[in-house]
Amino acid sequence: MTCRICRNSENNTTYQAREMMFGLRTTFTYFQCAACKCLQIAEIPADIAPYNPQDYNGHVRPKNDYYSGVEGKFRKIRFLATLFT
Ligand SMILES: [Zn+2]
């Protein structure tokens, strides 16, 4: 895999990670560039719509009840876990 930032393709480390925020659990391959340390997805999905719902904005709290109720609390915990892993 070639780094999109510095074009290095030597000694990059790959990781497998599942999508957890929306509960789809799709496994994606990421790699970290050995030269510039950039972490990036290996292959950008052809259809990213399932991972970017219309009511989702990663920078603004959703306006609906996304984080309310029992399910919402689990969503919030799952979201916060993504920030610290
Ligand atoms: Zn790089």
PDB file of the backbone (N, CA, C, O) and the ligand in Angstrom, with CONECT records:
HET     ZN  A 101       1
ATOM      1  N   MET A   1       0.837  -1.181   0.000  1.00  0.00           N
ATOM      2  CA  MET A   1       0.000   0.000   0.000  1.00  0.00           C
ATOM      3  C   MET A   1       0.879   1.241   0.000  1.00  0.00           C
ATOM      4  O   MET A   1       1.855   1.332   0.745  1.00  0.00           O
ATOM      5  N   THR A   2       0.525   2.162  -0.823  1.00  0.00           N
ATOM      6  CA  THR A   2       1.301   3.386  -0.974  1.00  0.00           C
ATOM      7  C   THR A   2       0.636   4.536  -0.219  1.00  0.00           C
ATOM      8  O   THR A   2      -0.560   4.785  -0.368  1.00  0.00           O
ATOM      9  N   CYS A   3       1.427   5.224   0.587  1.00  0.00           N
ATOM     10  CA  CYS A   3       0.918   6.359   1.350  1.00  0.00           C
ATOM     11  C   CYS A   3       0.449   7.459   0.396  1.00  0.00           C
ATOM     12  O   CYS A   3       1.153   7.840  -0.539  1.00  0.00           O
ATOM     13  N   ARG A   4      -0.770   7.959   0.664  1.00  0.00           N
ATOM     14  CA  ARG A   4      -1.310   9.019  -0.190  1.00  0.00           C
ATOM     15  C   ARG A   4      -0.650  10.371   0.096  1.00  0.00           C
ATOM     16  O   ARG A   4      -0.793  11.311  -0.685  1.00  0.00           O
ATOM     17  N   ILE A   5       0.064  10.465   1.207  1.00  0.00           N
ATOM     18  CA  ILE A   5       0.682  11.737   1.580  1.00  0.00           C
ATOM     19  C   ILE A   5       2.111  11.847   1.042  1.00  0.00           C
ATOM     20  O   ILE A   5       2.464  12.826   0.384  1.00  0.00           O
ATOM     21  N   CYS A   6       2.933  10.820   1.332  1.00  0.00           N
ATOM     22  CA  CYS A   6       4.353  10.932   0.964  1.00  0.00           C
ATOM     23  C   CYS A   6       4.801   9.885  -0.062  1.00  0.00           C
ATOM     24  O   CYS A   6       5.967   9.865  -0.458  1.00  0.00           O
ATOM     25  N   ARG A   7       3.888   9.026  -0.488  1.00  0.00           N
ATOM     26  CA  ARG A   7       4.132   8.006  -1.516  1.00  0.00           C
ATOM     27  C   ARG A   7       5.026   6.851  -1.036  1.00  0.00           C
ATOM     28  O   ARG A   7       5.445   6.027  -1.850  1.00  0.00           O
ATOM     29  N   ASN A   8       5.319   6.777   0.249  1.00  0.00           N
ATOM     30  CA  ASN A   8       6.102   5.656   0.759  1.00  0.00           C
ATOM     31  C   ASN A   8       5.278   4.379   0.683  1.00  0.00           C
ATOM     32  O   ASN A   8       4.075   4.390   0.945  1.00  0.00           O
ATOM     33  N   SER A   9       5.931   3.278   0.323  1.00  0.00           N
ATOM     34  CA  SER A   9       5.232   1.994   0.307  1.00  0.00           C
ATOM     35  C   SER A   9       6.022   0.917   1.048  1.00  0.00           C
ATOM     36  O   SER A   9       5.688  -0.265   0.970  1.00  0.00           O
ATOM     37  N   GLU A  10       7.061   1.322   1.761  1.00  0.00           N
ATOM     38  CA  GLU A  10       7.920   0.375   2.468  1.00  0.00           C
ATOM     39  C   GLU A  10       7.572   0.314   3.954  1.00  0.00           C
ATOM     40  O   GLU A  10       7.405   1.339   4.615  1.00  0.00           O
ATOM     41  N   ASN A  11       7.468  -0.922   4.460  1.00  0.00           N
ATOM     42  CA  ASN A  11       7.311  -1.175   5.902  1.00  0.00           C
ATOM     43  C   ASN A  11       6.073  -0.543   6.541  1.00  0.00           C
ATOM     44  O   ASN A  11       6.083  -0.261   7.739  1.00  0.00           O
ATOM     45  N   ASN A  12       5.029  -0.320   5.781  1.00  0.00           N
ATOM     46  CA  ASN A  12       3.796   0.211   6.348  1.00  0.00           C
ATOM     47  C   ASN A  12       3.090  -0.887   7.137  1.00  0.00           C
ATOM     48  O   ASN A  12       3.135  -2.058   6.760  1.00  0.00           O
ATOM     49  N   THR A  13       2.439  -0.505   8.231  1.00  0.00           N
ATOM     50  CA  THR A  13       1.770  -1.458   9.109  1.00  0.00           C
ATOM     51  C   THR A  13       0.280  -1.437   8.831  1.00  0.00           C
ATOM     52  O   THR A  13      -0.327  -0.367   8.787  1.00  0.00           O
ATOM     53  N   THR A  14      -0.324  -2.622   8.641  1.00  0.00           N
ATOM     54  CA  THR A  14      -1.760  -2.695   8.365  1.00  0.00           C
ATOM     55  C   THR A  14      -2.530  -3.034   9.632  1.00  0.00           C
ATOM     56  O   THR A  14      -2.020  -3.704  10.530  1.00  0.00           O
ATOM     57  N   TYR A  15      -3.749  -2.566   9.683  1.00  0.00           N
ATOM     58  CA  TYR A  15      -4.669  -2.812  10.795  1.00  0.00           C
ATOM     59  C   TYR A  15      -6.041  -3.145  10.236  1.00  0.00           C
ATOM     60  O   TYR A  15      -6.432  -2.647   9.180  1.00  0.00           O
ATOM     61  N   GLN A  16      -6.760  -3.982  10.944  1.00  0.00           N
ATOM     62  CA  GLN A  16      -8.152  -4.265  10.618  1.00  0.00           C
ATOM     63  C   GLN A  16      -9.006  -3.596  11.684  1.00  0.00           C
ATOM     64  O   GLN A  16      -8.723  -3.713  12.876  1.00  0.00           O
ATOM     65  N   ALA A  17     -10.041  -2.900  11.261  1.00  0.00           N
ATOM     66  CA  ALA A  17     -10.938  -2.249  12.210  1.00  0.00           C
ATOM     67  C   ALA A  17     -12.366  -2.334  11.689  1.00  0.00           C
ATOM     68  O   ALA A  17     -12.617  -2.276  10.485  1.00  0.00           O
ATOM     69  N   ARG A  18     -13.292  -2.473  12.635  1.00  0.00           N
ATOM     70  CA  ARG A  18     -14.703  -2.546  12.265  1.00  0.00           C
ATOM     71  C   ARG A  18     -15.382  -1.201  12.476  1.00  0.00           C
ATOM     72  O   ARG A  18     -15.052  -0.459  13.401  1.00  0.00           O
ATOM     73  N   GLU A  19     -16.316  -0.909  11.619  1.00  0.00           N
ATOM     74  CA  GLU A  19     -17.153   0.273  11.790  1.00  0.00           C
ATOM     75  C   GLU A  19     -18.049  -0.016  12.977  1.00  0.00           C
ATOM     76  O   GLU A  19     -18.770  -1.014  12.975  1.00  0.00           O
ATOM     77  N   MET A  20     -18.020   0.848  14.002  1.00  0.00           N
ATOM     78  CA  MET A  20     -18.798   0.608  15.212  1.00  0.00           C
ATOM     79  C   MET A  20     -19.795   1.726  15.505  1.00  0.00           C
ATOM     80  O   MET A  20     -20.760   1.515  16.240  1.00  0.00           O
ATOM     81  N   MET A  21     -19.577   2.887  14.951  1.00  0.00           N
ATOM     82  CA  MET A  21     -20.421   4.021  15.300  1.00  0.00           C
ATOM     83  C   MET A  21     -21.869   3.802  14.886  1.00  0.00           C
ATOM     84  O   MET A  21     -22.780   4.144  15.640  1.00  0.00           O
ATOM     85  N   PHE A  22     -22.097   3.245  13.718  1.00  0.00           N
ATOM     86  CA  PHE A  22     -23.454   3.029  13.240  1.00  0.00           C
ATOM     87  C   PHE A  22     -23.869   1.572  13.393  1.00  0.00           C
ATOM     88  O   PHE A  22     -24.974   1.202  12.997  1.00  0.00           O
ATOM     89  N   GLY A  23     -23.001   0.740  13.961  1.00  0.00           N
ATOM     90  CA  GLY A  23     -23.336  -0.649  14.225  1.00  0.00           C
ATOM     91  C   GLY A  23     -23.322  -1.542  13.001  1.00  0.00           C
ATOM     92  O   GLY A  23     -23.867  -2.645  13.047  1.00  0.00           O
ATOM     93  N   LEU A  24     -22.721  -1.105  11.918  1.00  0.00           N
ATOM     94  CA  LEU A  24     -22.698  -1.919  10.694  1.00  0.00           C
ATOM     95  C   LEU A  24     -21.637  -3.010  10.781  1.00  0.00           C
ATOM     96  O   LEU A  24     -21.773  -4.061  10.156  1.00  0.00           O
ATOM     97  N   ARG A  25     -20.602  -2.766  11.541  1.00  0.00           N
ATOM     98  CA  ARG A  25     -19.553  -3.742  11.830  1.00  0.00           C
ATOM     99  C   ARG A  25     -18.785  -4.208  10.586  1.00  0.00           C
ATOM    100  O   ARG A  25     -18.203  -5.292  10.575  1.00  0.00           O
ATOM    101  N   THR A  26     -18.793  -3.400   9.573  1.00  0.00           N
ATOM    102  CA  THR A  26     -18.011  -3.710   8.380  1.00  0.00           C
ATOM    103  C   THR A  26     -16.529  -3.607   8.724  1.00  0.00           C
ATOM    104  O   THR A  26     -16.102  -2.649   9.368  1.00  0.00           O
ATOM    105  N   THR A  27     -15.746  -4.593   8.294  1.00  0.00           N
ATOM    106  CA  THR A  27     -14.311  -4.564   8.560  1.00  0.00           C
ATOM    107  C   THR A  27     -13.589  -3.817   7.446  1.00  0.00           C
ATOM    108  O   THR A  27     -13.809  -4.067   6.261  1.00  0.00           O
ATOM    109  N   PHE A  28     -12.731  -2.904   7.848  1.00  0.00           N
ATOM    110  CA  PHE A  28     -11.926  -2.146   6.901  1.00  0.00           C
ATOM    111  C   PHE A  28     -10.450  -2.346   7.218  1.00  0.00           C
ATOM    112  O   PHE A  28     -10.071  -2.579   8.366  1.00  0.00           O
ATOM    113  N   THR A  29      -9.638  -2.252   6.194  1.00  0.00           N
ATOM    114  CA  THR A  29      -8.192  -2.315   6.372  1.00  0.00           C
ATOM    115  C   THR A  29      -7.631  -0.902   6.334  1.00  0.00           C
ATOM    116  O   THR A  29      -7.909  -0.121   5.424  1.00  0.00           O
ATOM    117  N   TYR A  30      -6.840  -0.601   7.340  1.00  0.00           N
ATOM    118  CA  TYR A  30      -6.143   0.681   7.402  1.00  0.00           C
ATOM    119  C   TYR A  30      -4.650   0.393   7.404  1.00  0.00           C
ATOM    120  O   TYR A  30      -4.238  -0.731   7.692  1.00  0.00           O
ATOM    121  N   PHE A  31      -3.861   1.363   7.097  1.00  0.00           N
ATOM    122  CA  PHE A  31      -2.417   1.196   7.251  1.00  0.00           C
ATOM    123  C   PHE A  31      -1.800   2.487   7.741  1.00  0.00           C
ATOM    124  O   PHE A  31      -2.286   3.585   7.468  1.00  0.00           O
ATOM    125  N   GLN A  32      -0.708   2.316   8.478  1.00  0.00           N
ATOM    126  CA  GLN A  32       0.040   3.476   8.958  1.00  0.00           C
ATOM    127  C   GLN A  32       1.355   3.543   8.210  1.00  0.00           C
ATOM    128  O   GLN A  32       2.105   2.568   8.156  1.00  0.00           O
ATOM    129  N   CYS A  33       1.620   4.675   7.649  1.00  0.00           N
ATOM    130  CA  CYS A  33       2.843   4.887   6.877  1.00  0.00           C
ATOM    131  C   CYS A  33       4.054   4.873   7.805  1.00  0.00           C
ATOM    132  O   CYS A  33       4.068   5.560   8.827  1.00  0.00           O
ATOM    133  N   ALA A  34       5.060   4.097   7.449  1.00  0.00           N
ATOM    134  CA  ALA A  34       6.271   4.017   8.268  1.00  0.00           C
ATOM    135  C   ALA A  34       7.085   5.305   8.188  1.00  0.00           C
ATOM    136  O   ALA A  34       7.868   5.597   9.091  1.00  0.00           O
ATOM    137  N   ALA A  35       6.912   6.060   7.140  1.00  0.00           N
ATOM    138  CA  ALA A  35       7.714   7.278   6.963  1.00  0.00           C
ATOM    139  C   ALA A  35       7.082   8.496   7.636  1.00  0.00           C
ATOM    140  O   ALA A  35       7.737   9.172   8.429  1.00  0.00           O
ATOM    141  N   CYS A  36       5.805   8.785   7.324  1.00  0.00           N
ATOM    142  CA  CYS A  36       5.194  10.017   7.849  1.00  0.00           C
ATOM    143  C   CYS A  36       4.175   9.752   8.959  1.00  0.00           C
ATOM    144  O   CYS A  36       3.627  10.693   9.533  1.00  0.00           O
ATOM    145  N   LYS A  37       3.916   8.465   9.266  1.00  0.00           N
ATOM    146  CA  LYS A  37       3.017   8.043  10.353  1.00  0.00           C
ATOM    147  C   LYS A  37       1.534   8.319  10.095  1.00  0.00           C
ATOM    148  O   LYS A  37       0.710   8.131  10.991  1.00  0.00           O
ATOM    149  N   CYS A  38       1.192   8.749   8.919  1.00  0.00           N
ATOM    150  CA  CYS A  38      -0.215   8.990   8.597  1.00  0.00           C
ATOM    151  C   CYS A  38      -0.980   7.663   8.603  1.00  0.00           C
ATOM    152  O   CYS A  38      -0.550   6.677   8.005  1.00  0.00           O
ATOM    153  N   LEU A  39      -2.121   7.665   9.291  1.00  0.00           N
ATOM    154  CA  LEU A  39      -2.989   6.491   9.309  1.00  0.00           C
ATOM    155  C   LEU A  39      -4.109   6.738   8.309  1.00  0.00           C
ATOM    156  O   LEU A  39      -4.779   7.770   8.352  1.00  0.00           O
ATOM    157  N   GLN A  40      -4.304   5.788   7.414  1.00  0.00           N
ATOM    158  CA  GLN A  40      -5.303   5.983   6.365  1.00  0.00           C
ATOM    159  C   GLN A  40      -5.960   4.671   5.982  1.00  0.00           C
ATOM    160  O   GLN A  40      -5.399   3.591   6.168  1.00  0.00           O
ATOM    161  N   ILE A  41      -7.153   4.793   5.448  1.00  0.00           N
ATOM    162  CA  ILE A  41      -7.870   3.606   5.010  1.00  0.00           C
ATOM    163  C   ILE A  41      -7.199   3.088   3.744  1.00  0.00           C
ATOM    164  O   ILE A  41      -6.775   3.868   2.891  1.00  0.00           O
ATOM    165  N   ALA A  42      -7.107   1.761   3.628  1.00  0.00           N
ATOM    166  CA  ALA A  42      -6.424   1.180   2.473  1.00  0.00           C
ATOM    167  C   ALA A  42      -7.211   1.406   1.191  1.00  0.00           C
ATOM    168  O   ALA A  42      -6.654   1.793   0.164  1.00  0.00           O
ATOM    169  N   GLU A  43      -8.508   1.161   1.266  1.00  0.00           N
ATOM    170  CA  GLU A  43      -9.342   1.318   0.081  1.00  0.00           C
ATOM    171  C   GLU A  43     -10.612   2.057   0.464  1.00  0.00           C
ATOM    172  O   GLU A  43     -11.377   1.573   1.298  1.00  0.00           O
ATOM    173  N   ILE A  44     -10.843   3.183  -0.110  1.00  0.00           N
ATOM    174  CA  ILE A  44     -12.056   3.947   0.187  1.00  0.00           C
ATOM    175  C   ILE A  44     -13.237   3.219  -0.451  1.00  0.00           C
ATOM    176  O   ILE A  44     -13.207   2.931  -1.648  1.00  0.00           O
ATOM    177  N   PRO A  45     -14.295   2.911   0.343  1.00  0.00           N
ATOM    178  CA  PRO A  45     -15.432   2.180  -0.217  1.00  0.00           C
ATOM    179  C   PRO A  45     -16.047   2.928  -1.398  1.00  0.00           C
ATOM    180  O   PRO A  45     -16.108   4.157  -1.398  1.00  0.00           O
ATOM    181  N   ALA A  46     -16.498   2.187  -2.394  1.00  0.00           N
ATOM    182  CA  ALA A  46     -17.132   2.797  -3.564  1.00  0.00           C
ATOM    183  C   ALA A  46     -18.395   3.550  -3.149  1.00  0.00           C
ATOM    184  O   ALA A  46     -18.698   4.611  -3.695  1.00  0.00           O
ATOM    185  N   ASP A  47     -19.129   2.998  -2.181  1.00  0.00           N
ATOM    186  CA  ASP A  47     -20.354   3.630  -1.702  1.00  0.00           C
ATOM    187  C   ASP A  47     -20.169   3.959  -0.224  1.00  0.00           C
ATOM    188  O   ASP A  47     -20.191   3.061   0.617  1.00  0.00           O
ATOM    189  N   ILE A  48     -19.989   5.222   0.094  1.00  0.00           N
ATOM    190  CA  ILE A  48     -19.782   5.606   1.494  1.00  0.00           C
ATOM    191  C   ILE A  48     -21.081   6.063   2.155  1.00  0.00           C
ATOM    192  O   ILE A  48     -21.077   6.429   3.330  1.00  0.00           O
ATOM    193  N   ALA A  49     -22.173   6.047   1.429  1.00  0.00           N
ATOM    194  CA  ALA A  49     -23.455   6.510   1.974  1.00  0.00           C
ATOM    195  C   ALA A  49     -23.849   5.797   3.274  1.00  0.00           C
ATOM    196  O   ALA A  49     -24.327   6.462   4.193  1.00  0.00           O
ATOM    197  N   PRO A  50     -23.668   4.465   3.394  1.00  0.00           N
ATOM    198  CA  PRO A  50     -24.054   3.816   4.650  1.00  0.00           C
ATOM    199  C   PRO A  50     -23.276   4.327   5.856  1.00  0.00           C
ATOM    200  O   PRO A  50     -23.736   4.192   6.989  1.00  0.00           O
ATOM    201  N   TYR A  51     -22.105   4.912   5.626  1.00  0.00           N
ATOM    202  CA  TYR A  51     -21.254   5.365   6.720  1.00  0.00           C
ATOM    203  C   TYR A  51     -21.384   6.868   6.966  1.00  0.00           C
ATOM    204  O   TYR A  51     -20.747   7.410   7.869  1.00  0.00           O
ATOM    205  N   ASN A  52     -22.197   7.525   6.174  1.00  0.00           N
ATOM    206  CA  ASN A  52     -22.419   8.962   6.301  1.00  0.00           C
ATOM    207  C   ASN A  52     -23.903   9.277   6.140  1.00  0.00           C
ATOM    208  O   ASN A  52     -24.298   9.904   5.157  1.00  0.00           O
ATOM    209  N   PRO A  53     -24.741   8.842   7.107  1.00  0.00           N
ATOM    210  CA  PRO A  53     -26.172   9.121   6.993  1.00  0.00           C
ATOM    211  C   PRO A  53     -26.428  10.626   6.884  1.00  0.00           C
ATOM    212  O   PRO A  53     -25.629  11.437   7.352  1.00  0.00           O
ATOM    213  N   GLN A  54     -27.553  10.986   6.259  1.00  0.00           N
ATOM    214  CA  GLN A  54     -27.840  12.403   6.035  1.00  0.00           C
ATOM    215  C   GLN A  54     -27.942  13.190   7.331  1.00  0.00           C
ATOM    216  O   GLN A  54     -27.622  14.378   7.355  1.00  0.00           O
ATOM    217  N   ASP A  55     -28.385  12.547   8.417  1.00  0.00           N
ATOM    218  CA  ASP A  55     -28.535  13.285   9.669  1.00  0.00           C
ATOM    219  C   ASP A  55     -27.260  13.257  10.514  1.00  0.00           C
ATOM    220  O   ASP A  55     -27.266  13.693  11.665  1.00  0.00           O
ATOM    221  N   TYR A  56     -26.173  12.745   9.942  1.00  0.00           N
ATOM    222  CA  TYR A  56     -24.928  12.666  10.698  1.00  0.00           C
ATOM    223  C   TYR A  56     -23.973  13.767  10.273  1.00  0.00           C
ATOM    224  O   TYR A  56     -23.716  13.965   9.086  1.00  0.00           O
ATOM    225  N   ASN A  57     -23.458  14.472  11.256  1.00  0.00           N
ATOM    226  CA  ASN A  57     -22.399  15.442  11.023  1.00  0.00           C
ATOM    227  C   ASN A  57     -21.389  15.194  12.130  1.00  0.00           C
ATOM    228  O   ASN A  57     -21.690  15.414  13.303  1.00  0.00           O
ATOM    229  N   GLY A  58     -20.230  14.752  11.784  1.00  0.00           N
ATOM    230  CA  GLY A  58     -19.223  14.380  12.767  1.00  0.00           C
ATOM    231  C   GLY A  58     -18.749  15.525  13.646  1.00  0.00           C
ATOM    232  O   GLY A  58     -18.094  15.295  14.662  1.00  0.00           O
ATOM    233  N   HIS A  59     -19.071  16.756  13.268  1.00  0.00           N
ATOM    234  CA  HIS A  59     -18.591  17.901  14.031  1.00  0.00           C
ATOM    235  C   HIS A  59     -19.678  18.572  14.862  1.00  0.00           C
ATOM    236  O   HIS A  59     -19.385  19.408  15.717  1.00  0.00           O
ATOM    237  N   VAL A  60     -20.920  18.209  14.611  1.00  0.00           N
ATOM    238  CA  VAL A  60     -22.042  18.833  15.311  1.00  0.00           C
ATOM    239  C   VAL A  60     -22.923  17.736  15.889  1.00  0.00           C
ATOM    240  O   VAL A  60     -23.195  16.728  15.236  1.00  0.00           O
ATOM    241  N   ARG A  61     -23.360  17.947  17.111  1.00  0.00           N
ATOM    242  CA  ARG A  61     -24.238  16.976  17.741  1.00  0.00           C
ATOM    243  C   ARG A  61     -25.523  16.839  16.913  1.00  0.00           C
ATOM    244  O   ARG A  61     -26.104  17.852  16.524  1.00  0.00           O
ATOM    245  N   PRO A  62     -25.979  15.611  16.635  1.00  0.00           N
ATOM    246  CA  PRO A  62     -27.201  15.434  15.854  1.00  0.00           C
ATOM    247  C   PRO A  62     -28.387  16.106  16.527  1.00  0.00           C
ATOM    248  O   PRO A  62     -28.471  16.156  17.754  1.00  0.00           O
ATOM    249  N   LYS A  63     -29.315  16.628  15.705  1.00  0.00           N
ATOM    250  CA  LYS A  63     -30.449  17.364  16.238  1.00  0.00           C
ATOM    251  C   LYS A  63     -31.550  16.432  16.728  1.00  0.00           C
ATOM    252  O   LYS A  63     -32.352  16.822  17.576  1.00  0.00           O
ATOM    253  N   ASN A  64     -31.602  15.220  16.216  1.00  0.00           N
ATOM    254  CA  ASN A  64     -32.673  14.317  16.643  1.00  0.00           C
ATOM    255  C   ASN A  64     -32.292  13.664  17.982  1.00  0.00           C
ATOM    256  O   ASN A  64     -31.393  14.148  18.669  1.00  0.00           O
ATOM    257  N   ASP A  65     -32.944  12.613  18.338  1.00  0.00           N
ATOM    258  CA  ASP A  65     -32.703  11.958  19.625  1.00  0.00           C
ATOM    259  C   ASP A  65     -31.621  10.885  19.533  1.00  0.00           C
ATOM    260  O   ASP A  65     -31.703   9.848  20.191  1.00  0.00           O
ATOM    261  N   TYR A  66     -30.631  11.143  18.729  1.00  0.00           N
ATOM    262  CA  TYR A  66     -29.606  10.137  18.472  1.00  0.00           C
ATOM    263  C   TYR A  66     -28.948   9.638  19.756  1.00  0.00           C
ATOM    264  O   TYR A  66     -28.623   8.455  19.861  1.00  0.00           O
ATOM    265  N   TYR A  67     -28.750  10.511  20.721  1.00  0.00           N
ATOM    266  CA  TYR A  67     -28.075  10.107  21.955  1.00  0.00           C
ATOM    267  C   TYR A  67     -29.014  10.018  23.157  1.00  0.00           C
ATOM    268  O   TYR A  67     -28.555  10.013  24.299  1.00  0.00           O
ATOM    269  N   SER A  68     -30.317   9.949  22.913  1.00  0.00           N
ATOM    270  CA  SER A  68     -31.246   9.859  24.032  1.00  0.00           C
ATOM    271  C   SER A  68     -31.713   8.421  24.223  1.00  0.00           C
ATOM    272  O   SER A  68     -31.562   7.584  23.333  1.00  0.00           O
ATOM    273  N   GLY A  69     -32.277   8.145  25.386  1.00  0.00           N
ATOM    274  CA  GLY A  69     -32.765   6.801  25.684  1.00  0.00           C
ATOM    275  C   GLY A  69     -31.614   5.837  25.899  1.00  0.00           C
ATOM    276  O   GLY A  69     -30.444   6.210  25.818  1.00  0.00           O
ATOM    277  N   VAL A  70     -31.963   4.601  26.173  1.00  0.00           N
ATOM    278  CA  VAL A  70     -30.957   3.582  26.458  1.00  0.00           C
ATOM    279  C   VAL A  70     -30.075   3.340  25.236  1.00  0.00           C
ATOM    280  O   VAL A  70     -28.850   3.287  25.349  1.00  0.00           O
ATOM    281  N   GLU A  71     -30.700   3.194  24.066  1.00  0.00           N
ATOM    282  CA  GLU A  71     -29.908   2.961  22.854  1.00  0.00           C
ATOM    283  C   GLU A  71     -28.986   4.141  22.577  1.00  0.00           C
ATOM    284  O   GLU A  71     -27.842   3.967  22.159  1.00  0.00           O
ATOM    285  N   GLY A  72     -29.497   5.335  22.815  1.00  0.00           N
ATOM    286  CA  GLY A  72     -28.695   6.531  22.597  1.00  0.00           C
ATOM    287  C   GLY A  72     -27.478   6.587  23.496  1.00  0.00           C
ATOM    288  O   GLY A  72     -26.404   7.020  23.075  1.00  0.00           O
ATOM    289  N   LYS A  73     -27.645   6.150  24.733  1.00  0.00           N
ATOM    290  CA  LYS A  73     -26.502   6.130  25.662  1.00  0.00           C
ATOM    291  C   LYS A  73     -25.431   5.171  25.161  1.00  0.00           C
ATOM    292  O   LYS A  73     -24.238   5.463  25.251  1.00  0.00           O
ATOM    293  N   PHE A  74     -25.857   4.027  24.632  1.00  0.00           N
ATOM    294  CA  PHE A  74     -24.878   3.085  24.075  1.00  0.00           C
ATOM    295  C   PHE A  74     -24.195   3.686  22.845  1.00  0.00           C
ATOM    296  O   PHE A  74     -22.994   3.509  22.641  1.00  0.00           O
ATOM    297  N   ARG A  75     -24.976   4.399  22.031  1.00  0.00           N
ATOM    298  CA  ARG A  75     -24.369   5.057  20.866  1.00  0.00           C
ATOM    299  C   ARG A  75     -23.303   6.052  21.319  1.00  0.00           C
ATOM    300  O   ARG A  75     -22.229   6.145  20.725  1.00  0.00           O
ATOM    301  N   LYS A  76     -23.617   6.791  22.379  1.00  0.00           N
ATOM    302  CA  LYS A  76     -22.669   7.798  22.867  1.00  0.00           C
ATOM    303  C   LYS A  76     -21.405   7.130  23.396  1.00  0.00           C
ATOM    304  O   LYS A  76     -20.297   7.586  23.117  1.00  0.00           O
ATOM    305  N   ILE A  77     -21.568   6.059  24.154  1.00  0.00           N
ATOM    306  CA  ILE A  77     -20.403   5.330  24.677  1.00  0.00           C
ATOM    307  C   ILE A  77     -19.563   4.788  23.527  1.00  0.00           C
ATOM    308  O   ILE A  77     -18.335   4.876  23.538  1.00  0.00           O
ATOM    309  N   ARG A  78     -20.259   4.220  22.524  1.00  0.00           N
ATOM    310  CA  ARG A  78     -19.546   3.668  21.367  1.00  0.00           C
ATOM    311  C   ARG A  78     -18.800   4.773  20.630  1.00  0.00           C
ATOM    312  O   ARG A  78     -17.662   4.583  20.200  1.00  0.00           O
ATOM    313  N   PHE A  79     -19.458   5.948  20.483  1.00  0.00           N
ATOM    314  CA  PHE A  79     -18.809   7.070  19.805  1.00  0.00           C
ATOM    315  C   PHE A  79     -17.590   7.540  20.598  1.00  0.00           C
ATOM    316  O   PHE A  79     -16.525   7.762  20.023  1.00  0.00           O
ATOM    317  N   LEU A  80     -17.742   7.693  21.915  1.00  0.00           N
ATOM    318  CA  LEU A  80     -16.625   8.159  22.720  1.00  0.00           C
ATOM    319  C   LEU A  80     -15.472   7.169  22.697  1.00  0.00           C
ATOM    320  O   LEU A  80     -14.308   7.565  22.748  1.00  0.00           O
ATOM    321  N   ALA A  81     -15.792   5.880  22.621  1.00  0.00           N
ATOM    322  CA  ALA A  81     -14.745   4.856  22.570  1.00  0.00           C
ATOM    323  C   ALA A  81     -13.909   5.010  21.304  1.00  0.00           C
ATOM    324  O   ALA A  81     -12.714   4.713  21.306  1.00  0.00           O
ATOM    325  N   THR A  82     -14.536   5.474  20.220  1.00  0.00           N
ATOM    326  CA  THR A  82     -13.778   5.636  18.983  1.00  0.00           C
ATOM    327  C   THR A  82     -12.751   6.770  19.097  1.00  0.00           C
ATOM    328  O   THR A  82     -11.764   6.799  18.361  1.00  0.00           O
ATOM    329  N   LEU A  83     -12.988   7.685  20.010  1.00  0.00           N
ATOM    330  CA  LEU A  83     -12.086   8.826  20.156  1.00  0.00           C
ATOM    331  C   LEU A  83     -10.815   8.457  20.902  1.00  0.00           C
ATOM    332  O   LEU A  83      -9.787   9.117  20.745  1.00  0.00           O
ATOM    333  N   PHE A  84     -10.877   7.410  21.709  1.00  0.00           N
ATOM    334  CA  PHE A  84      -9.745   7.077  22.564  1.00  0.00           C
ATOM    335  C   PHE A  84      -9.093   5.742  22.245  1.00  0.00           C
ATOM    336  O   PHE A  84      -8.284   5.243  23.026  1.00  0.00           O
ATOM    337  N   THR A  85      -9.437   5.167  21.114  1.00  0.00           N
ATOM    338  CA  THR A  85      -8.799   3.887  20.743  1.00  0.00           C
ATOM    339  C   THR A  85      -7.836   4.077  19.623  1.00  0.00           C
ATOM    340  O   THR A  85      -7.208   3.116  19.179  1.00  0.00           O
TER     341      THR A  85
HETATM  342 ZN    ZN A 101       3.529   8.693   4.359  1.00  0.00          ZN2+
END
